[in-house]
């Protein structure tokens, strides 16, 4: 998947590294995966010797482990970036191997056993060559398009009416089928009051969603905009004479409310556009803490995945969507609090840390 995204959206070279998970497997699988990981370290060492990087940035996952081990052997400085509030097992290991650890929010410090420093304090310590810097809060880096997208232009990309609010349903990941099924059942109750942009993924959910919409009157069908996938924007969606093509950036900027999982991206993308949300954490990974971070700050509400099974007027999902769509003042207050959490300089901060490590290595 990564190879395809890199090829489509950049001219960067891509190099795959053998890697495998080592947790929660039977002994035979663990042995095979250890062999794979050893092959990955060897491949990473060859890559390091060939390209001689001045610094390495990792974003977690077991594929980073062989690369960071190779970097450690070669004396190359590294930064591991933690996008989620709670680190996975690989990030916990990589945090011990890396030179610096960057994170989206200060709450991650308690899970890593490290003191989180705000960016200004960390820079002051780094530039005076003090060594007491390990965990730095940078924020979650997102496309700059999100901070500059013109709302009316983005709404025009989907042909949205100015008379109705818009709900964005982001059910595109493999673990979002329960969201897609709940929305399919609720379409008759939702569409009389709003338009819906629904990104449902490429796992076959579009079939039952199209069947559900065909059961509704034609005037309601026109309010439902279904996409299996939306690419990011290739250029900033600023005000222009002709509507741009629909993109995920445009969908985020056009919506009044979102329903989605609470993967790491909600910590960056929703604040960037000030989009309040009903968050439904995926139950088998650490998404609860991401949702809690936004909900506790009044920028989102959280409901459980189990609550999606009730799709009548008594169901929690319908209740929260209906409440927030109709209570405009509450929704605007949530949008304001969401936007206050935005970190537009997050990418620049991470880039600054990378350059700082390079400069320190050159001086040393």
N, C-alpha and C positions, 0 to 999 in steps of 0.2 A: 504493500500500500504506500509506504513512504517513498519508494522509488518512483512510483507513478506521480505522486504529488510534486516531488522535487523536479521531475522532468517537465511537468505541465506548467509550473508556476515560477521556475527560475532556470538559470543556466549553470547552476552549481553542479559540480561532479558528485556522484553518489557512490559510496563503497559499502557493500553489505559485509557484516562481520558475523561469523557463526556464534550463536549464543543459545542458551537454554535455561529454563527455570530449574531451581534446585530444591524448592520447598514443596512439601505436601505430595511427594511422589513415592512410588514403591522403590525398594532398593535397587532393582535392576534398572529402572528408568533413571534413578539418580546417578548410577554409574555411567550410563550412556550419556547423560547430560553433562557429567563432569568431563568426559572425553570431548564433547562438543565445546564446552567452555575452554578447555585447554587449546583446542584448535583455534578458538576465537582469540585467545591471548597471543598465539603465534601470528595470526593474521594481523592483529592490531600492532604487534611489534614491527612487522614488515611495513605496515602503513606508516608508522611513526618514523622508522628509519628512512623511508622513501621521501616523505613530505616534510620532515623535520619541523613540526608545528611549534610555534612559540608558546602557545597556551591551548588548552582544550576545555570546551564547555560541554557538559552533559545535562540531560533533563530527566534522568531516572530510567528505570526499567533495566532488566537484566542484561540487555545488549550493551549497556554502558560499562558493565563490570570488567570485561576483558580489555576495553580501551583504557580505563583508568588504571588497571594493573600494569599495562604496558607503559603508560605515562609515568607511573611511579618508578618503574625500573629505569626509565630513561631520564628521570629528573625533570620532567616537564610539569610546570604548574597547571593546576586544574581548578575549575569551578563546577560544582554540582548545583543545579537550580531545582528547587522543589516547588512545583506549581500548586499542588494541593495543600490543604491545611495539615493533613496527616501524611507522613512519609511512608512509603512502602518498604518492604524488607531490603530491596536493592538500594534505595536511597539512603537508608540507615547505614548500610555498609559503605556506600560511596562517600557519605559525609565524613567517615573516618579516614578515607584515602585521599580526599581532596584538599587542596590548599585553602579554598574558601567555599562557603555554602551560602547561596542566595535563596530567598524564599519570597512568596507572594505576600504573606501576612505574618505579623509578629507572633501570632498564636502558635505557629509551628515550633517555636523554641522549646516548649515544654515536651514535645514528642521527640526532639532530638537531644535533649539534655544540654542545650546550648543557650547562652544569653543572646537574644536578638538585639541587634543594634540598628537604629535608624540610619538611613543612607548618609546623611551629613556627618554624623558622629563617626561612622565607619571610615569615610573618606579622610576625615581629619586624622584618624589613627593610622590609616594606611600611608598617608603622605608624610607622616613623621616617622615612619618605619617602626612603629610600635607593633608588637607581635600578638596583642590580645584581641585580634579580630578573627572570628570564625563564621558567624552567622549574620548576614546582612539582609535587611528587608528592602527589596527593590520594587515590589509590586509585580503584577502579572503583565507581561508584554503582549500587546495586541496591535493589530493593524491601525495605523494612524487614520485610515479612512473612517473608522468608527467615530473619531472625535470631530470630524469635519463634514460628515455626510449631511446633506440638506434633506430634511424630513419630507417636504412636499415632493421633491424630485424622487425620493425613494418610494413614496406612496404611489406616485404616478407609474413607477416601474411595474407595479402589480395591478394597476388599474383600480385602485381603491377609492371608495366614495368618501367624501368629506363629511357625510351625514352620519356615518357609523364608526364606532371604535373598532380597532383591529386586534385580534388575538393571534399571537405567533405560537404555534405548537412545534417544538423542536423534538421530534421523535425519530431522529435519523440514525442513532447508534443501534448496535445489535441488541442492547439490553432495554430498548424502549418499546417493545411490542405491547406491554400492558398499557402504556400511555396511548398508543395508537388505537387500541381496541376500545378504551374508555371514551376517547374522543369520537370514534365512529358511532358509539351508542348514544352520545350526547348531542350529535349534530342537530336533531330536530329541536332540541331545547335551546341551543346556543345561537343558531343562525338567524332567528328572528330579531336578535338584538345586536349582532355584530358581523364583521367579516373575519374570515380565518385564513391565515397563511399556514399551511401544514407541510413540514418537511418530514417525510415518513421513512426515509431510508430505502435501500435497495434489496431488502430481505423478503420481498413479496407482499408487504403490508398494503401496498397501493391497491391490490386486487380487492380486498374486502372494504377498503375505504371508498373506492369508486362504486362498489355495489351499494354501499350505504347512502351515498349522495344521490344515486339514481332513484332512490325511493322518495325523494323530497320534491316539492314543487319547483318549477324551473326558476322562479325568482330567488329562491334560497340557494339553489345550485350555483348561481352566479356569484354568490358571496363566499364560496369556498374555493381556495386556490391551493391545489395539491401539487407538491413537487417531491420526487424521490430524493433529489439531491440539489443543493445550491452551492455553486462555487463561491469563493471569496471574490471581492472586487479587484479588478486589475488596475483600476484607476480610481481616484477619489470621486465620490458621488456628490459633486458640488452642483449648484443650481445651473441648469442648462436648458436650452430650447427644446431638445428632444429627450424623451424619457430613456434612461439607460435600461439595459437588460436586467431582469431580476437576479439578484445575488444574495448571499447570506448577509452581507453587510447592509444591503438595502432592506432586507426583511427585519433585521434588528432595529434599524433606525425608523422604520415605518410603523412598527407595532406600538400599541398602548399597554399591552400586558403579554407576558410570556408564560407558557407552561413547558417545563423541561426537566431533565435530570439535573443533578448538581455536580457534574464533573468539574475539573479545575477551571475550565474556560469561563464558568459563570462568575468567577472572582475577577475577571478582567473585562469580558465583553459586555455583560449587563451594566456594570458601572460606567463603562465608556460611553454608552448611549443613554444612560439613565432609565433603563427599562425595568420596572418592577416585575416580579415573577412569582408564580406558584411553583415551588421546587418539589420534585418527587425523587428523592435520592434512590439510586439503584441499591438494592439491599445487600449485595454480596461484596461490596468494596467500600472504602472509606469516603463515601459521598455525604454522609450525615453531617460531618463536621463542616464541610464546605457550605451546606445549606444553613446550618446553625449560625455560621459567621455572618451571613447576610440577614437571616431572620432576626437574630438578636439585635441587629442594628436598625431594624424597622424598614429594611429595603425589600424584603421578600416574606412570603409565608411558606411554611413547609408542611407537606402532608405525606403520609406513608404510602409505599407502593401497594400495601394491602388494602388501603382505602379506595383504590381504583376499581375494585370489584363491584362496588355499589354505584351504579350509574343511573339511579332514579333521582328525582328532585331532592331526596334526602341525602344523596351522596355528597361527600366532603368536597370533591373536585368541582362539581357543578356549583355548590354553595359558594366556594371561594372565588371562582371565576365570576359568577353572577354578582357577588358583593363588590368586588374590586372594579368590575366594568361599570357598575352603576354608581358607585360612590367616587365621583371624580376627585373630590378634594383629598380623600384618603389616598387615592392612587397617585395624585400629584405629589403629595407629601412623601410617599414611598419613592417616587422617581427622584425627588430632590435628595433624599438620603442615599439612594443608590449612586447618584452621580457624585456625591461627596466622597465616595469610596474609590473613585477612579484614580489611577496612577498613570497619567499620560507619558511620563518620562521613564517608565519601567525598562523598556528596551535600551534606551540610552544609558541608563544606570548599569545594566549588565555589561554593555559594551565598554563603559568606562572602567569597570572592574577588570575586564579582560586586558585592556590596554595598560592598566596599572600594574598587573602582574607581569606583563611583558617588560615594562620599563624597569621594574624592580629586578627582574632577572638579568637585564642588560647591564644595570649598574653593578649588580653583584658579580 
